[in-house]
Amino acid sequence: MKIRTKFFLSFFLIAGLSAFFATFFSIYSTNARYAGTAVRAIETAKKTAENTFSEYLGELIRKATFLAELNEVIANIDRPDELSSSLESKAFFLSNLNTWVLDRNHRMIVTWNNATQSLIDQPSIARLPALVRADEFLRSAWILKMGTGIGIYAFSPIIDAERFERKGALLIELPLDSLFADSIKEKTKTEILIFSGKAPLASTFVDANGSRYFPELRRLTKGQQSQVEVMGATYLFDRFPIRDSEQREIGTLFVGVDIQELIVAKRIGIYSMVLVFLLLVVLGILGSVVVGNRMANPLRVLSEGADRVARGDFDVHVPISRKDEIGNLARVFNHMAASLKGQTEEMSHIRQYLQNIIDSMPSALIGVDAEERITQWNLEAERMIGVKRDRAQGQLLREVFPPLENQLVKIRQAMKERKPLKTERMSLFAQGSQQFLDLMIYPLVSNGLDGAVVRIDNITTRVRIEEMMVQTEKMMSVGGLAAGMAHEINNPLGGIIQGSQNILRRISGELPKNRQVAEECGTDLDKITRYLEKREIVDFLRGIRECGERAAVIVENMLSFSRRSESKMAPVDLAKLLDRSVQLAASDYDLKKRYDFRHIQIQRQFADDFPQVPCVVSEIQQVVLNLLKNAAQAMFEKKRADGDPPRIVLRLYREGDLARIEIEDNGPGMDETTRKRIFEPFFTTKEAGIGTGLGLFVSFFIITNNHRGTLEVESTPGQGTRFLIGIPLVRS
Amino acid sequence: MENAALRVLVVDDERTVRENLKAYLEDEGFLVRAAESGEAALALLDGEAFEVAIVDMRLPGIDGNAFILQAHQRCPALRFLIHTGSSSYSIPQSLHEIGLAETSVFRKPIVDMNRMIEAMLACRVAREVPHER
């Protein structure tokens, strides 16, 4: 349940309950008060009524006595008319009383009825207690049930004092009728009802027609005090029994207090209370809502702020500026959020910086935990291995990069011994070629975290360069060897060539000295010559000489690259050089006529305004010539399948700070194995005896060593070959 | 071609080279003497006058360079041709001053002797017209 609801409910409950109880008790006490008032009124009335009875009893006796002691009464006891007029003159005195004068024998002499129908008749006089008890000399009063009604009776003997003889008695009757009730009402200020048993005797209620009205006895006797509605008004009735002289209950007198006003007042009071209650409830609701909001709203704002912080959004400021505890809480919260934000940003910066460092590393960095699952996978690892970080994270290393499976032993060892380990030159076939990797495995040794990091460097390029350098070294040492060897060979070669040459000269008929010496020896030079020719000696000698010359050419080629050439570097117009080379190639005459350069289509793609390039003219020419010859020979040997005419394209252009020469043919091309070895010394694809396999070796040497340039070859079998020469434009 | 007794001195430590050169040059009509070392050659120079000396650079005692310098001192008129097996030979400054040029250098093995013959004859022409130099 939300706090607001809790607040609301609590306040509401408190206010409501308080109001309710307050109202309840108010109403209750009002009720009680009113009831009390009514009850007191009733009690008072009851008492008053009771007292009235007594008073009446006393009054009646007095009246009776008074009358009985009146001289005129005593004197006129035997004269009824006189008695009547005496009584008449006492009308006011005897209002609402029935009076009789009785003779000695208790016979009615005079009757004076001022009240309602008398209840007494002659026979019933005999039942007067005074007569029954023979107290006729005594004055007394009684309440008696007479017939259906009740009356108060006073009996006073008329006594002739002088003669001391009872002459008669005076009897007054006050019937308990409605007039009696009225008189009581005057005293008590309440309504009076008198019942004798079930019979209604007196009522102070008067209905619309003017006749006395009697409410139902049943209703009046519901409980000691009962609330009865009579003729539109509500009365509270209480009662007390009317007892006769023997204490027998002969009737009931009801006292009815008009509580209509009380009731109305009570009702108004209750309504007001209820109204107040409702008002209080409403106020309670409002108050609780307001207070609840005042409490709950900032809490809600705080709670929402905290939610956002929990979700990771630290850019939160709670706009509460009260001075109480909630305000303080808000202030502290804002401070905390700002601090968190700052720290998170800093942490994020640091993390980004670290990740930047790791990702910028040109080595692949792979982190694994103790279970050999990947924890770190940098950008270079993604590139090298081709697996994205998201996919690699958390996976087993050997599943993500299977080739490293055999390195897991080392990784475990490194972690166990807490020492780094290396694997150098691990070979791997990937991306279509042989790759070489250097691995450095080092365990994480600080912070108590377990795991290891594998750094992988792709050293393929370096390895290739090293191999190339080794190759170059080899070539150079071969060159050196060759140079040294060639040096030694030159002398014996000279001997062969010159010796055979001398022989040929001295057996020919051209030198006069030959003839001379032949004659001196007694023989004919011609005969000797003919013999030698017939026995093919001359041919053999020529053969020897040719071989010698060929050997010399080979040696010369071998040596040509090892000559010092720095001093001969000069700016050269490469376009002219290329054109001249083409001319030379066209006019070159191969002993065995293995190619005819003139039938080859030459395409010239030279850049305009090409700067002069520092190089050794003769050497570059030698290289270009060699390449052109190779192209021509290759194209001559294998006709193109689609009948395309043989073509060589020469290109000259600038690439960065290099001058580029391309010599491209559409010959048969060469396969990868051949292409890789093409610059090796003595490597040749030609038939034995054709070429020496040195041309490209020497060309390579000239370009790379003498000119610090590059010589590369590209080839597609069946399509052609392209040699690319790169010569620095500026000598360094 | 006027070959009349052009006197040539061949200095080389290899017998085959000496003999072949000598045979060839004699067939051409030159007068040829051969020495197997710089010292022997100098001794020969004391005794005879030569016009051209064909000198190998690699000699057992003093090398070809030293020989040429010494020989030039003794015989300033003597012309020199260098006949070397070294592929990387270039004329040092000292010999340049004497009058040797790249054209005076012949690398072994010599396939075409004609160039050497021409060079030797050119020495004679140069000698014969000294005032034109």
Interface residues (C-beta under 8 A of the other chain):
Chain A: A483 A486 H487 E488 N490 N491 P492 L493 G494 G495 I496 I497 Q498 G499 Q501 N502 R505 R506 L511 K513 G548 E549 A552 E556 L559 S560 S562 R563 R564
Chain B: E14 T16 V17 N20 L21 A23 Y24 D27 G85 S86 S87 S88 S90 R107 K108 P109 I110 V111 M113
